[in-house]
Amino acid sequence: MAFCKLSVDAVANNTTQIDNIFINNYLPYASDECVKVYLYGLYKCQDASSRDNTLENFANELNMSKEDVESCFYYWQEQGLVQILEVIPFEVRYLPITNVLNHTKKYNVKKYGTFNIQAQEILSGRMITPKEYEEYYYIIEELHMEKEALLMVISYCVNAKNNNNINYSYITTVAKDFVNKKILTAKATEEYLCSLEGLFEGIEKVFKTLKINRLPTITERTTYKTWKDDFQFDDNVILSVAKMMKRPNFEHLDALLKKYYSMKLTKIEEIENYENEKKTSIVVAKKITTNLGLYYENLEPVVDNYIFKWFNMGFSISMLEQISNYSFKTNVRTLEGMDKILNKFFKLGIITEQSLQEYFDSVLSVDKKIKSILENIGLSRSVNQFDRDKHKIWTEVWNLSDELIEYACSLSLGKEQPMQYLASLLSSFHDKNIKTVEEAKNAFNIASTKKSSKKFNNERSYTKEEMNALFQSIEEIEV
């Protein structure tokens, strides 16, 4: 009979890889010999039918005694990772680690006699159930908290709540929080609990400010310790923020301090300036959302996600109000849409009302020129981005004058496809390096059959159509 073999479930997995759960949850807490035995046994399971797969050979290959190998496997059996099937001859079955995670592991209750008595004495207001004991065993064996440390946590929870009938789910939640903080030994637990006790006077003042008439829970004390140690807030800041709250409660205070910490606001002056700016920003947010035709019962997310961002980009209040009005007129009626427009203006360096006016005048001037071109060749449609792109090539890339373009328009009027004809004609002018009307007439020996009836008009007039043109002009700008 083979010495080491896989269970049916484990064989189905058909893998020699080491589960990360073993590396994370078991390897750091086991002795070197136990780790060596477990890993080598897992390797031998892949050849369970081999005649060499015996306890004697296993021990010789690891340079260990048979008794030491057996002792290691008994340790892993307690951890729920293997099952000893036979003692003579010694036979071991490896189990899937998922069994332990699913709480199918059976704990050796005999070794917890003293612990059980001490835990029951602390929780004298009720009887501890078998299920509760199993939760405690799980914390000790799987999460590796020392028994004495867990007893300290149970005692502290009872004292903090002033209740020896406290629900065990609260105790296990606190204990697991300690585990997450790597507080596993009795010494580390004692030091941490003492530090919490040392903060009692400070949190008592916070509770008084918040008008909370009870003792703080261990979770609240831990939270207060986070404010002090991790966030580096002094008592003056914490109490000042508590006094600023309209509806005082501990959870809201915690949320505010987390927010200020994330924003790197650690001094009361900085926090007060932020809150004052926020009041102004609320008014701005209300005005802008109204201009866009939107309604928000709570405007704080608008302020946090948009208004502060726009202020930091350099946009003034009047500028934002102006853009919100323009946005509404051009059917851009969301904060996301307005944000996209502002990002594009920012990229163009347009952050003041003067620069915005100059940009608008420039865009509308060009659009009016293009509109004149369309009318001069007999087209009555609106200007589109394709027209703007072509006009930019004619004027900025090819450097063709307005007069030469106007002359080409007179030649294109009445053609079956006047825009295509105009584009082809101007391309010919460019190819032949023709820059004036006289050069064009001499080169092609043609004359205008019909003079353009329209002249370029630079008059400024912001109609809804023009506003659409303005916003279309920035559609192609990448943010």
LUMBA-290072 format. One line per field, with one value per residue (C-alpha): residue number from 1; residue in one letter; x, y, z. Coordinates in steps of 0.05 Angstrom, whole numbers, plus 5000, padded with zeros to 4 digits. Layout:
% residues N
num <- c(NUM, ...) $
residuo <- c(A, ...) $
xx <- c(X, ...) $
yy <- c(Y, ...) $
zz <- c(Z, ...) $
This chain:
% residues 479
num <- c(1, 2, 3, 4, 5, 6, 7, 8, 9, 10, 11, 12, 13, 14, 15, 16, 17, 18, 19, 20, 21, 22, 23, 24, 25, 26, 27, 28, 29, 30, 31, 32, 33, 34, 35, 36, 37, 38, 39, 40, 41, 42, 43, 44, 45, 46, 47, 48, 49, 50, 51, 52, 53, 54, 55, 56, 57, 58, 59, 60, 61, 62, 63, 64, 65, 66, 67, 68, 69, 70, 71, 72, 73, 74, 75, 76, 77, 78, 79, 80, 81, 82, 83, 84, 85, 86, 87, 88, 89, 90, 91, 92, 93, 94, 95, 96, 97, 98, 99, 100, 101, 102, 103, 104, 105, 106, 107, 108, 109, 110, 111, 112, 113, 114, 115, 116, 117, 118, 119, 120, 121, 122, 123, 124, 125, 126, 127, 128, 129, 130, 131, 132, 133, 134, 135, 136, 137, 138, 139, 140, 141, 142, 143, 144, 145, 146, 147, 148, 149, 150, 151, 152, 153, 154, 155, 156, 157, 158, 159, 160, 161, 162, 163, 164, 165, 166, 167, 168, 169, 170, 171, 172, 173, 174, 175, 176, 177, 178, 179, 180, 181, 182, 183, 184, 185, 186, 187, 188, 189, 190, 191, 192, 193, 194, 195, 196, 197, 198, 199, 200, 201, 202, 203, 204, 205, 206, 207, 208, 209, 210, 211, 212, 213, 214, 215, 216, 217, 218, 219, 220, 221, 222, 223, 224, 225, 226, 227, 228, 229, 230, 231, 232, 233, 234, 235, 236, 237, 238, 239, 240, 241, 242, 243, 244, 245, 246, 247, 248, 249, 250, 251, 252, 253, 254, 255, 256, 257, 258, 259, 260, 261, 262, 263, 264, 265, 266, 267, 268, 269, 270, 271, 272, 273, 274, 275, 276, 277, 278, 279, 280, 281, 282, 283, 284, 285, 286, 287, 288, 289, 290, 291, 292, 293, 294, 295, 296, 297, 298, 299, 300, 301, 302, 303, 304, 305, 306, 307, 308, 309, 310, 311, 312, 313, 314, 315, 316, 317, 318, 319, 320, 321, 322, 323, 324, 325, 326, 327, 328, 329, 330, 331, 332, 333, 334, 335, 336, 337, 338, 339, 340, 341, 342, 343, 344, 345, 346, 347, 348, 349, 350, 351, 352, 353, 354, 355, 356, 357, 358, 359, 360, 361, 362, 363, 364, 365, 366, 367, 368, 369, 370, 371, 372, 373, 374, 375, 376, 377, 378, 379, 380, 381, 382, 383, 384, 385, 386, 387, 388, 389, 390, 391, 392, 393, 394, 395, 396, 397, 398, 399, 400, 401, 402, 403, 404, 405, 406, 407, 408, 409, 410, 411, 412, 413, 414, 415, 416, 417, 418, 419, 420, 421, 422, 423, 424, 425, 426, 427, 428, 429, 430, 431, 432, 433, 434, 435, 436, 437, 438, 439, 440, 441, 442, 443, 444, 445, 446, 447, 448, 449, 450, 451, 452, 453, 454, 455, 456, 457, 458, 459, 460, 461, 462, 463, 464, 465, 466, 467, 468, 469, 470, 471, 472, 473, 474, 475, 476, 477, 478, 479) $
residuo <- c(M, A, F, C, K, L, S, V, D, A, V, A, N, N, T, T, Q, I, D, N, I, F, I, N, N, Y, L, P, Y, A, S, D, E, C, V, K, V, Y, L, Y, G, L, Y, K, C, Q, D, A, S, S, R, D, N, T, L, E, N, F, A, N, E, L, N, M, S, K, E, D, V, E, S, C, F, Y, Y, W, Q, E, Q, G, L, V, Q, I, L, E, V, I, P, F, E, V, R, Y, L, P, I, T, N, V, L, N, H, T, K, K, Y, N, V, K, K, Y, G, T, F, N, I, Q, A, Q, E, I, L, S, G, R, M, I, T, P, K, E, Y, E, E, Y, Y, Y, I, I, E, E, L, H, M, E, K, E, A, L, L, M, V, I, S, Y, C, V, N, A, K, N, N, N, N, I, N, Y, S, Y, I, T, T, V, A, K, D, F, V, N, K, K, I, L, T, A, K, A, T, E, E, Y, L, C, S, L, E, G, L, F, E, G, I, E, K, V, F, K, T, L, K, I, N, R, L, P, T, I, T, E, R, T, T, Y, K, T, W, K, D, D, F, Q, F, D, D, N, V, I, L, S, V, A, K, M, M, K, R, P, N, F, E, H, L, D, A, L, L, K, K, Y, Y, S, M, K, L, T, K, I, E, E, I, E, N, Y, E, N, E, K, K, T, S, I, V, V, A, K, K, I, T, T, N, L, G, L, Y, Y, E, N, L, E, P, V, V, D, N, Y, I, F, K, W, F, N, M, G, F, S, I, S, M, L, E, Q, I, S, N, Y, S, F, K, T, N, V, R, T, L, E, G, M, D, K, I, L, N, K, F, F, K, L, G, I, I, T, E, Q, S, L, Q, E, Y, F, D, S, V, L, S, V, D, K, K, I, K, S, I, L, E, N, I, G, L, S, R, S, V, N, Q, F, D, R, D, K, H, K, I, W, T, E, V, W, N, L, S, D, E, L, I, E, Y, A, C, S, L, S, L, G, K, E, Q, P, M, Q, Y, L, A, S, L, L, S, S, F, H, D, K, N, I, K, T, V, E, E, A, K, N, A, F, N, I, A, S, T, K, K, S, S, K, K, F, N, N, E, R, S, Y, T, K, E, E, M, N, A, L, F, Q, S, I, E, E, I, E, V) $
xx <- c(5000, 5027, 5052, 5027, 4967, 4920, 4846, 4796, 4781, 4855, 4870, 4816, 4855, 4916, 4967, 5033, 5029, 5031, 4967, 4978, 4933, 4985, 5041, 5002, 4964, 5006, 5079, 5098, 5072, 5098, 5167, 5219, 5214, 5138, 5141, 5194, 5152, 5088, 5119, 5159, 5097, 5057, 5111, 5110, 5034, 5045, 5076, 5033, 5039, 5115, 5146, 5194, 5136, 5144, 5154, 5225, 5247, 5212, 5249, 5316, 5308, 5295, 5350, 5298, 5275, 5210, 5183, 5197, 5163, 5102, 5101, 5101, 5043, 5004, 5015, 4986, 4928, 4911, 4914, 4864, 4910, 4922, 4888, 4926, 4891, 4934, 4988, 5018, 5038, 5037, 4991, 4973, 4921, 4929, 4865, 4845, 4859, 4788, 4763, 4794, 4767, 4698, 4704, 4702, 4762, 4750, 4786, 4817, 4772, 4814, 4871, 4824, 4800, 4833, 4816, 4743, 4738, 4771, 4728, 4665, 4686, 4693, 4626, 4590, 4525, 4510, 4533, 4582, 4555, 4595, 4590, 4620, 4677, 4692, 4697, 4748, 4786, 4787, 4817, 4870, 4889, 4875, 4888, 4944, 4923, 4950, 4898, 4919, 4912, 4842, 4822, 4847, 4804, 4743, 4754, 4766, 4701, 4662, 4691, 4683, 4610, 4601, 4564, 4584, 4529, 4559, 4545, 4603, 4600, 4623, 4681, 4703, 4698, 4744, 4792, 4796, 4811, 4869, 4892, 4890, 4934, 4983, 4968, 4972, 5012, 4991, 5046, 5026, 4953, 4968, 5009, 4955, 4899, 4939, 4949, 4873, 4862, 4911, 4867, 4803, 4805, 4810, 4753, 4711, 4716, 4695, 4634, 4616, 4620, 4577, 4528, 4536, 4519, 4552, 4620, 4658, 4662, 4728, 4716, 4705, 4768, 4807, 4779, 4799, 4869, 4871, 4854, 4911, 4965, 4953, 4920, 4961, 4902, 4910, 4853, 4840, 4826, 4782, 4740, 4735, 4709, 4660, 4634, 4626, 4578, 4504, 4480, 4534, 4548, 4611, 4606, 4598, 4657, 4699, 4678, 4696, 4765, 4779, 4760, 4804, 4862, 4855, 4856, 4918, 4880, 4910, 4904, 4840, 4854, 4859, 4795, 4757, 4781, 4759, 4690, 4682, 4701, 4652, 4595, 4611, 4618, 4549, 4519, 4558, 4537, 4464, 4469, 4505, 4458, 4399, 4429, 4437, 4365, 4388, 4365, 4406, 4379, 4450, 4500, 4562, 4581, 4575, 4622, 4672, 4672, 4666, 4665, 4730, 4763, 4742, 4764, 4832, 4838, 4831, 4760, 4723, 4652, 4626, 4663, 4631, 4562, 4573, 4596, 4537, 4490, 4525, 4522, 4448, 4436, 4475, 4440, 4500, 4458, 4499, 4556, 4597, 4586, 4603, 4665, 4687, 4679, 4718, 4774, 4780, 4780, 4833, 4876, 4869, 4889, 4820, 4805, 4785, 4724, 4768, 4803, 4736, 4708, 4768, 4761, 4687, 4700, 4754, 4712, 4650, 4690, 4716, 4647, 4617, 4670, 4655, 4580, 4592, 4631, 4574, 4524, 4569, 4569, 4494, 4491, 4444, 4464, 4498, 4573, 4601, 4668, 4687, 4679, 4722, 4777, 4778, 4778, 4836, 4877, 4861, 4878, 4930, 4965, 4961, 4959, 4905, 4876, 4802, 4800, 4826, 4776, 4720, 4741, 4741, 4671, 4647, 4673, 4640, 4570, 4521, 4564, 4530, 4573, 4598, 4636, 4675, 4689, 4712, 4759, 4788, 4798, 4833, 4877, 4898, 4914, 4958, 4993, 5009, 5030, 4976, 4967, 4926, 4863, 4902, 4949, 4889, 4856, 4921, 4937, 4868, 4845, 4777, 4733, 4679, 4611, 4576, 4601, 4592, 4533, 4560, 4619, 4653, 4620, 4654, 4596, 4589, 4521, 4513, 4451, 4435, 4462, 4527, 4532, 4526, 4581, 4625, 4618, 4624, 4691, 4722, 4693, 4756, 4803, 4832, 4834) $
yy <- c(5000, 5069, 5112, 5179, 5187, 5241, 5242, 5233, 5307, 5326, 5276, 5309, 5374, 5339, 5392, 5396, 5471, 5499, 5535, 5608, 5597, 5549, 5599, 5656, 5622, 5562, 5566, 5627, 5594, 5522, 5497, 5486, 5411, 5412, 5454, 5408, 5346, 5376, 5398, 5334, 5293, 5332, 5316, 5242, 5240, 5247, 5177, 5144, 5074, 5073, 5018, 5071, 5111, 5087, 5122, 5094, 5119, 5186, 5196, 5176, 5223, 5282, 5259, 5256, 5203, 5166, 5193, 5265, 5255, 5225, 5284, 5333, 5297, 5298, 5374, 5380, 5336, 5385, 5441, 5402, 5394, 5318, 5257, 5200, 5137, 5083, 5082, 5014, 5019, 5095, 5122, 5195, 5226, 5299, 5340, 5401, 5466, 5489, 5441, 5485, 5549, 5518, 5505, 5429, 5423, 5388, 5420, 5382, 5408, 5373, 5422, 5481, 5461, 5519, 5569, 5549, 5558, 5627, 5651, 5628, 5665, 5730, 5720, 5703, 5733, 5676, 5607, 5601, 5557, 5503, 5545, 5605, 5563, 5539, 5611, 5624, 5561, 5585, 5652, 5616, 5561, 5591, 5664, 5648, 5693, 5668, 5642, 5693, 5749, 5727, 5724, 5796, 5817, 5783, 5817, 5885, 5879, 5862, 5922, 5970, 5952, 5943, 5880, 5809, 5783, 5814, 5780, 5738, 5765, 5832, 5798, 5760, 5823, 5860, 5800, 5796, 5870, 5857, 5801, 5849, 5896, 5837, 5841, 5766, 5756, 5770, 5821, 5859, 5857, 5883, 5941, 5959, 5956, 6000, 6051, 6051, 6062, 6120, 6154, 6148, 6219, 6247, 6206, 6222, 6296, 6279, 6241, 6300, 6347, 6300, 6293, 6217, 6192, 6124, 6092, 6087, 6018, 5986, 5999, 6073, 6075, 6042, 6093, 6150, 6120, 6121, 6195, 6209, 6161, 6150, 6216, 6258, 6301, 6334, 6340, 6413, 6394, 6335, 6374, 6434, 6391, 6358, 6427, 6448, 6390, 6408, 6337, 6309, 6234, 6192, 6160, 6228, 6256, 6196, 6207, 6281, 6268, 6215, 6265, 6320, 6271, 6250, 6324, 6335, 6385, 6374, 6443, 6474, 6538, 6497, 6460, 6524, 6556, 6494, 6496, 6571, 6559, 6502, 6548, 6594, 6534, 6508, 6574, 6568, 6496, 6514, 6569, 6525, 6465, 6513, 6541, 6470, 6453, 6403, 6392, 6360, 6353, 6347, 6393, 6370, 6316, 6370, 6415, 6359, 6329, 6391, 6461, 6453, 6423, 6481, 6532, 6498, 6501, 6577, 6589, 6646, 6643, 6689, 6647, 6583, 6615, 6640, 6571, 6537, 6585, 6571, 6496, 6497, 6535, 6483, 6424, 6405, 6398, 6353, 6368, 6316, 6351, 6419, 6389, 6363, 6432, 6466, 6415, 6433, 6507, 6496, 6459, 6519, 6566, 6597, 6608, 6682, 6717, 6760, 6700, 6666, 6727, 6730, 6656, 6663, 6723, 6685, 6623, 6661, 6705, 6643, 6611, 6673, 6672, 6600, 6615, 6669, 6620, 6570, 6624, 6650, 6581, 6573, 6530, 6548, 6495, 6505, 6504, 6437, 6413, 6386, 6457, 6485, 6434, 6451, 6526, 6517, 6481, 6535, 6594, 6569, 6513, 6538, 6612, 6629, 6699, 6715, 6751, 6690, 6645, 6694, 6694, 6617, 6619, 6661, 6607, 6551, 6581, 6543, 6480, 6414, 6401, 6470, 6452, 6397, 6443, 6498, 6451, 6425, 6495, 6520, 6457, 6476, 6547, 6518, 6469, 6526, 6573, 6623, 6675, 6731, 6738, 6767, 6707, 6661, 6697, 6696, 6624, 6597, 6652, 6653, 6706, 6704, 6691, 6717, 6761, 6739, 6775, 6767, 6798, 6768, 6795, 6799, 6826, 6795, 6763, 6703, 6666, 6595, 6570, 6607, 6578, 6509, 6527, 6550, 6485, 6442, 6477, 6446, 6376, 6351, 6376, 6319, 6330) $
zz <- c(5000, 4981, 5039, 5011, 4965, 4942, 4960, 4903, 4903, 4901, 4846, 4803, 4807, 4777, 4795, 4832, 4842, 4912, 4929, 4948, 5008, 5036, 5024, 5055, 5112, 5133, 5111, 5154, 5218, 5210, 5228, 5174, 5183, 5176, 5113, 5083, 5099, 5071, 5005, 4995, 5011, 4960, 4909, 4927, 4918, 4843, 4843, 4896, 4866, 4869, 4913, 4940, 4968, 5040, 5107, 5112, 5044, 5056, 5122, 5091, 5032, 5079, 5128, 5184, 5232, 5220, 5286, 5264, 5198, 5233, 5281, 5223, 5190, 5256, 5257, 5186, 5205, 5261, 5209, 5166, 5106, 5111, 5141, 5173, 5148, 5180, 5233, 5215, 5160, 5164, 5109, 5095, 5049, 5026, 5028, 4986, 5023, 5005, 5058, 5111, 5080, 5080, 5154, 5145, 5191, 5258, 5316, 5374, 5430, 5484, 5478, 5489, 5559, 5596, 5541, 5542, 5618, 5616, 5557, 5593, 5657, 5618, 5583, 5647, 5624, 5577, 5555, 5497, 5442, 5406, 5342, 5378, 5405, 5334, 5311, 5365, 5346, 5274, 5295, 5336, 5287, 5218, 5232, 5282, 5339, 5406, 5456, 5508, 5457, 5438, 5512, 5519, 5460, 5489, 5556, 5525, 5483, 5546, 5584, 5525, 5518, 5594, 5576, 5593, 5548, 5486, 5418, 5394, 5323, 5351, 5386, 5324, 5281, 5329, 5333, 5257, 5254, 5301, 5255, 5196, 5236, 5249, 5323, 5339, 5403, 5475, 5482, 5418, 5438, 5508, 5480, 5429, 5480, 5528, 5472, 5461, 5535, 5533, 5482, 5523, 5549, 5478, 5450, 5511, 5492, 5421, 5447, 5491, 5432, 5390, 5448, 5450, 5520, 5523, 5525, 5459, 5428, 5412, 5338, 5353, 5396, 5340, 5291, 5338, 5341, 5265, 5265, 5313, 5290, 5216, 5195, 5244, 5265, 5333, 5383, 5365, 5292, 5310, 5360, 5313, 5257, 5305, 5325, 5251, 5237, 5232, 5248, 5294, 5292, 5296, 5227, 5193, 5231, 5209, 5136, 5140, 5170, 5118, 5064, 5093, 5099, 5027, 5007, 5051, 5094, 5163, 5195, 5220, 5179, 5115, 5131, 5147, 5082, 5044, 5077, 5062, 4989, 4988, 5009, 4951, 4905, 4926, 4902, 4836, 4828, 4837, 4785, 4734, 4742, 4735, 4671, 4644, 4663, 4717, 4789, 4845, 4915, 4941, 4905, 4944, 4892, 4838, 4877, 4892, 4822, 4778, 4810, 4850, 4789, 4744, 4795, 4800, 4724, 4729, 4705, 4739, 4765, 4709, 4657, 4682, 4682, 4611, 4586, 4620, 4583, 4517, 4532, 4543, 4478, 4439, 4471, 4515, 4578, 4624, 4672, 4635, 4569, 4599, 4631, 4563, 4532, 4589, 4582, 4509, 4523, 4576, 4526, 4478, 4534, 4537, 4611, 4614, 4587, 4542, 4511, 4503, 4467, 4421, 4406, 4391, 4346, 4309, 4298, 4278, 4231, 4195, 4194, 4163, 4109, 4094, 4095, 4043, 4000, 4003, 3983, 3927, 3895, 3904, 3966, 4024, 4075, 4143, 4152, 4174, 4200, 4132, 4104, 4160, 4147, 4073, 4085, 4134, 4080, 4028, 4072, 4123, 4085, 4013, 4032, 3981, 3989, 4002, 3935, 3897, 3933, 3917, 3843, 3843, 3873, 3814, 3767, 3807, 3810, 3766, 3763, 3776, 3837, 3855, 3919, 3885, 3826, 3873, 3910, 3845, 3818, 3881, 3879, 3809, 3832, 3886, 3839, 3791, 3848, 3829, 3883, 3851, 3809, 3750, 3751, 3751, 3692, 3652, 3667, 3651, 3602, 3634, 3663, 3715, 3684, 3745, 3800, 3871, 3902, 3972, 4007, 4069, 4130, 4197, 4236, 4304, 4320, 4366, 4343, 4364, 4297, 4309, 4379, 4348, 4301, 4358, 4396, 4334, 4320, 4382, 4373, 4339, 4394, 4435, 4510) $
